[in-house]
Amino acid sequence: MQDQWLNIFLLNQSEFSIYSILYFLSGFLFPILIINNSLSNFIDYQFSTNRFQSRKFKDISYIVFFTLLILSILIIRYFIFSINYIIPHIDLNIYFDIKLKLLLFLVVMILLLINKTKRFVKKLFLLNFSIICFMNWSIYFLNLQGIEIFINKYFTNNSYYEFNNINIVNIFYLFIFELFYYLWSFITYQNNLSDWSITYPNRTDFMPISKIIIFYLGVIIYYFIFNHIS
């Protein structure tokens, strides 16, 4: 349907029509679907619990610190990436020195250690994802309208930030985040950290991660197809 609206829009590109509005709005349907699915299915995980299960990880220190480290770095890098994309003319090295990055790193780690703030961090991540989607699609639409002056004035010409590249990079960030967020949810489930003990997962515990992989692979395939036709 979006491809059909694009063809009609290109035929009427010289004048503002209902098809241009429909095509512009259609660019937000898929990001809304992704965000809604994430908030509905990939935020509050329930895992099987068995107090009498004897099979437990011997030393969880490596698992906990590795997952927390990777997830925190991913979140900070994604937000810095977003600022670079939205405000490309600002040199972030001036504002984000090593001390500030370490401070942000510690703050994110603390937020992830608390269940309520952990969910808040994920919602911020999804908000950031939606902002990039909105900016990227709006720039693409303005480019189709022939408003290159606005784009060249306020946005970078770096090929890394081209429309097709942003689509793929943005969804890959979210995909990797979802995987590590699921793993972190399993690690921090109920009293795992306070007891410093994690039981081995059951088969049912792997169902959410398989759904994440299937869903986001489908999203990535969609964006590859869309990038090809656009």
VOTORLUM-372129 format. One line per 5 residues: number of its first residue (from 0); their letters; for each residue x, y, z of C-alpha. Coordinates in Angstrom, 2 decimals. Each point is the difference from the previous one (the first is absolute). Layout:
! VOTORLUM-372129
NUM) a) X/Y/Z  ...
! end
This chain:
! VOTORLUM-372129
0) mqdqw) 0.00/0.00/0.00  2.81/2.39/0.86  1.64/-0.74/-3.36  -3.27/0.85/-1.78  -0.30/3.29/1.88
5) lnifl) 3.60/0.78/-0.94  -0.74/-0.51/-3.72  -3.12/2.19/0.17  1.88/2.60/2.06  2.83/0.16/-2.55
10) lnqse) -2.53/0.54/-2.80  -1.48/2.94/1.94  3.25/1.25/1.47  -0.39/3.46/-1.40  -3.18/0.64/2.02
15) fsiys) -0.96/-0.64/3.61  -2.68/-2.72/0.02  -1.67/-2.50/2.29  2.37/-2.66/-1.33  3.03/1.92/1.24
20) ilyfl) -1.60/0.17/3.46  -0.83/-3.71/-0.06  3.51/-0.86/-1.11  1.52/2.19/2.71  -2.20/-1.57/2.71
25) sgflf) 0.67/-3.51/-1.30  3.66/0.41/0.93  -0.95/-0.03/3.70  -2.15/-3.13/-0.08  2.84/-2.51/0.21
30) pilii) 1.95/1.79/2.78  -3.25/0.23/2.01  -0.54/-3.73/-0.52  3.55/-0.74/1.20  -0.30/2.18/3.10
35) nnsls) -3.45/-1.35/0.89  1.18/-3.59/-0.37  3.05/0.67/2.16  -2.05/1.62/2.76  -2.61/-2.74/-0.13
40) nfidy) 2.19/-3.10/-0.25  3.63/0.82/0.74  0.04/2.04/3.21  -1.34/-2.07/2.92  1.29/-3.55/-0.20
45) qfstn) -1.22/-2.89/2.12  2.38/-2.90/0.52  -0.55/-3.42/1.50  0.92/-0.18/3.66  0.92/-3.09/1.96
50) rfqsr) 1.53/0.49/3.41  0.98/-3.65/0.20  1.79/-0.06/-3.33  3.57/-1.04/0.73  1.55/1.01/-3.32
55) kfkdi) 1.34/3.50/0.44  2.80/2.02/-1.50  3.10/-0.44/2.12  1.39/3.50/-0.33  -2.37/2.67/-1.24
60) syivf) 2.40/2.91/0.43  1.24/-0.20/-3.58  -3.50/-0.32/-1.41  -1.35/2.93/2.01  2.84/2.43/-0.62
65) ftlli) 0.43/-0.91/-3.66  -3.70/0.45/-0.79  -0.28/3.20/2.01  3.14/1.39/-1.63  -1.09/-0.78/-3.57
70) lsili) -3.53/1.29/0.55  1.20/3.26/1.57  2.55/0.63/-2.76  -2.62/-0.72/-2.65  -2.47/2.46/1.54
75) iryfi) 2.57/2.80/0.28  1.33/-0.54/-3.51  -3.52/0.03/-1.40  -0.88/3.30/1.65  3.27/1.57/-1.15
80) fsiny) -0.66/-1.34/-3.50  -3.46/1.59/0.12  1.34/3.39/1.06  2.60/-0.17/-2.78  -2.79/-0.65/-2.48
85) iiphi) -2.45/2.61/1.27  2.60/2.74/0.67  2.91/-0.88/-2.30  1.68/3.41/0.10  0.83/-0.24/3.70
90) dlniy) 3.30/-1.58/0.97  -1.03/-2.40/2.75  3.61/-0.56/1.05  -0.14/3.46/1.56  -3.04/-0.82/2.12
95) fdikl) 0.38/-3.76/0.51  3.46/-0.36/1.46  1.18/-3.18/1.69  -1.21/1.14/3.45  -3.53/0.68/-1.21
100) klllf) -0.12/-3.31/-1.86  1.09/-1.85/3.13  -2.64/1.84/2.01  -2.70/-0.90/-2.52  1.28/-3.55/-0.02
105) lvvmi) -0.39/-0.27/3.78  -3.45/1.58/-0.07  -1.23/-2.41/-2.65  1.40/-2.97/1.90  -1.79/1.09/3.17
110) lllin) -3.26/0.50/-1.87  0.27/-3.47/-1.50  0.49/-1.57/3.41  -3.45/1.18/1.12  -2.98/-1.69/-1.63
115) ktkrf) -2.24/3.08/-0.24  2.72/2.24/-1.39  1.15/-2.82/-2.27  -3.37/0.16/-1.75  0.32/3.79/-0.11
120) vkklf) 3.36/-0.33/-1.77  -1.58/-2.25/-2.60  -2.82/2.48/-0.59  2.59/2.75/-0.48  1.81/-2.23/-2.48
125) llnfs) -3.24/-0.50/-1.93  -0.71/3.73/0.14  3.44/0.62/-1.46  -0.74/-2.57/-2.70  -3.26/1.76/-0.88
130) iicfm) 1.70/3.41/-0.20  2.59/-1.30/-2.44  -2.73/-1.66/-2.08  -1.98/3.26/-0.08  3.03/2.10/-0.92
135) nwsiy) 1.27/-2.42/-2.62  -3.36/-0.43/-1.70  -0.74/3.74/0.05  3.37/0.75/-1.62  -0.65/-2.65/-2.64
140) flnlq) -3.45/1.44/-0.71  1.34/3.57/-0.22  2.65/-1.26/-2.41  -2.72/-1.47/-2.22  -1.75/3.38/0.13
145) gieif) 3.19/1.61/-1.26  0.81/1.94/3.18  3.73/-0.78/-0.03  0.92/3.47/1.30  -1.55/-0.78/3.39
150) inkyf) 1.77/-3.34/0.17  3.41/1.34/-1.01  -0.27/2.85/2.51  -1.03/-1.96/3.08  1.14/-3.57/-0.61
155) tnnsy) 3.26/-1.70/-0.83  0.86/-1.26/-3.46  1.99/-2.90/1.43  -0.92/-3.18/-1.90  -0.09/-1.84/3.32
160) yefnn) -3.15/1.98/0.82  -1.80/-0.61/-3.28  -3.63/-1.10/0.16  0.59/-3.67/-0.86  2.95/-0.31/2.36
165) inivn) -1.89/1.54/2.91  -2.88/-2.43/-0.41  2.29/-3.02/0.30  2.27/1.42/2.73  -2.97/1.14/2.08
170) ifylf) -1.76/-3.36/-0.07  3.24/-1.89/0.66  0.59/2.08/3.12  -3.49/-0.83/1.22  0.38/-3.69/-0.90
175) ifelf) 3.25/-0.39/1.97  -1.47/1.98/2.87  -3.04/-2.29/0.15  2.23/-3.09/0.19  2.11/1.35/2.84
180) yylws) -3.02/1.47/1.78  -1.59/-3.46/-0.03  3.19/-1.55/1.35  0.24/2.68/2.69  -3.66/-0.56/0.92
185) fityq) 0.76/-3.68/0.51  3.05/0.76/2.12  -1.83/2.52/2.21  -3.25/-1.96/0.24  -1.55/0.10/3.48
190) nnlsd) 2.75/-0.54/2.63  2.76/-1.29/-2.25  2.39/2.85/0.76  -0.76/0.26/3.70  0.44/-3.78/0.36
195) wsity) 2.92/0.14/-2.42  -1.30/-3.17/-1.59  -1.43/-0.74/-3.45  -1.60/-3.30/-0.92  0.40/-1.48/-3.45
200) pnrtd) -2.76/1.09/-2.41  -2.71/-2.39/-1.13  -1.15/-0.45/-3.58  -2.89/2.38/0.51  2.44/2.72/0.99
205) fmpis) 1.42/-0.01/-3.52  -3.36/0.75/-1.64  0.24/3.81/0.37  3.47/0.17/-1.52  -1.14/-2.08/-2.98
210) kiiif) -2.92/2.41/-0.47  2.41/2.96/0.16  2.25/-1.52/-2.65  -2.86/-0.93/-2.34  -1.71/3.39/0.37
215) ylgvi) 3.09/2.13/-0.55  1.31/-2.13/-2.85  -3.35/0.64/-1.67  0.37/3.73/0.67  3.54/0.04/-1.41
220) iyyfi) -1.16/-1.85/-3.14  -2.82/2.55/-0.40  2.44/2.92/0.21  2.39/-1.63/-2.48  -2.89/-0.41/-2.45
225) fnhis) -1.23/3.55/0.61  3.50/1.40/-0.46  0.23/-1.85/-3.30  -3.26/1.43/-1.39  0.62/3.50/1.36
! end
